[in-house]
Amino acid sequence: MALKMQSILSARFDKENSYHIDTYRADGGYETYLETIKGEKGTPEELVALVKESGLKGRGGAGFSTGMKWSFLPKGTDKPIYLCVNGDESEPGTFKDRQIVEFDPHQLVEGVGITCYAIGAHTAYIYLRCEFALGIRRVKDAIRQAYEAGFFGKDIQGTGFDLDVHVHIGGGAYICGEETSLLNSIEGVRPYPRNKPPFPAVEGLFGDPTIINNVETIANIPHIVKNGAEWYSGFGHPEDPGVRLWCVSGHVNNPGVFEIETGFSLQELIDGPCGGMKNGKKLKAVIPGGSSSKVLMPDEVAQVTMDTPTIRGFDSSLGSAGIIVLDEDTDMVEAVRNLMKFYAHESCGQCTPCREGTPWIVKILNRLCTGKGRQEDMDLLLDLASNIEGRTVCALADGACWPLTSIVKKFRHEFEAKVAAATPVGAS
Amino acid sequence: MFPEDVISELEEIRSHYPHAKAAMMPVLHVAQQQKGWLDQETQAWVADFLSVDPIEVHEVVTFYPMLYATPNGEHVIHVCRTLSCDECGARELWAHLKSKLGVERGGTTSDGKFTLRAAECLASCGTAPAFLVDGERHESLSLDEVDALLESV
């Protein structure tokens, strides 16, 4: 499929005062929300069905069907239902939600309003990492402007619909992007991930039914409700439809966020919109879906298209759409050491395999990178990973193992070169 | 502990949640902004304000890297050291700051002006290298621009 750029979520990013309610309303902003709460866009059940039909999947990384997630809420519950928006964006290589909260927060806030109506929530918390100082100010201002316009509060526009929207601020912990950790972070306890089941849709925030969706996911909702399920499912790859914000970083001439329909060639993105490799260097590897995805080699990059079924065939994933491009000069052992330090630092410490295992991985990589590597270290890393993966409450440890094992397997020669150059024990 | 306008801001925050304890993170952020760090006395005050035991506050404070249980210099610098930044200038920026400020990771300059910390991914990968000064983000700066910035704070 040809690479098709779009300007839906990113339409206002470059406009002056793009974050102000007047700019948003000049483009018809909040009209869909107001129609929705008046019942003109269908019943809540119909809205959930519409989002399910659109094919929209969670944009935080796991890629689960958004409408399906919403449909797991218990029917006819008398408990309060909560919406939590996950804006803890911290997956290395990912910086798309930040564009939304900084440059078009009203798009997110309108999405929150429509989603709450669809799922029957009357309170929403937008969780933002504290390092988003500008984004926090912009989202808080956007919420305040929406209240002032009479869009939130009690009996909104005489419809009988009540909604309060608040910002909750994180503390710089990657783990809080894990949805149950995020709930504990809001509840004011140590943010250890919870066992599932029970799933948050049944027992979430304060023990009540809760939907947790990523910022980009929610920003899509006004567009889908306005234009219909077919409109959205018509974009991109038929089995994984939609438009996503793809983040490109690393050794390219023009890094940044690109809004493109799924199903495009990764090579074409690097050569075209990204302006090719920096300094005319050759490509060595691409981490295609945030640091927790498995690395792709140049021949795979040349063949892969960016949609779930195709990239799965290359044993990798789209994850959070954070594409890290690495050139021929990159030391892959150093690169994976950098990432493993990240996971070891961000492990919450709840599960032993992750708490103990991720620092062990770093220890082995440290010795490989400082001339003390041993011949058995590559197999030791793979063995360690196989004893961590799948043995923890949440996916953080799996996310550490995937880049590690794929880099050890695909770049084994670089590890071996480090071992060969190592100082023999006893030599001085 | 805090002036009246801060207290009313904290009360407003507390009203956003069905249980006071849930206001923990935003309340701690405001308290930290006021005091620079979260000493035992402040933590005890927050515990009282949220009707929880001091240990419950301490458990949270000691979990998060952006909540400080120890004092900092007047200004805190966080340099992103994760892969995309490291590959695109952060290694050089880090070495420059360490030598310019004469401190190691986590250290505070002898005049107490700057504390240098490393941060994990700041979601600025496309505009590397990225760093925060007192929580505000700066991106794609040359070393000269970094020096000028630090002189201006």
Interface residues (C-beta under 8 A of the other chain):
Chain A: P80 E89 S90 E91 P92 G93 T94 F95 D97 R98 R129 C130 E131 F132 A133 L134 D164 H166 H168 I169 G170 G171 G172 A173 Y174 S185 I186 E187 G188 V189 R190 P191 F206 C247 V248 S249 G250 H251 P255 G256 V257 I287 S291 G322 I324 L326 T330 A335 N338 L339 F342 H345 E346 C348
Chain B: H16 P18 H19 K21 A22 A23 M24 M25 P26 L28 H29 L50 V52 E56 E59 V60 F63 Y64 P65 M66 L67 H78 R81 T82 L83 S84 D86 E87 C88 A119 E120 C121 L122 A123 S124 C125 G126 T127 A128 L132 G135 E136 R137
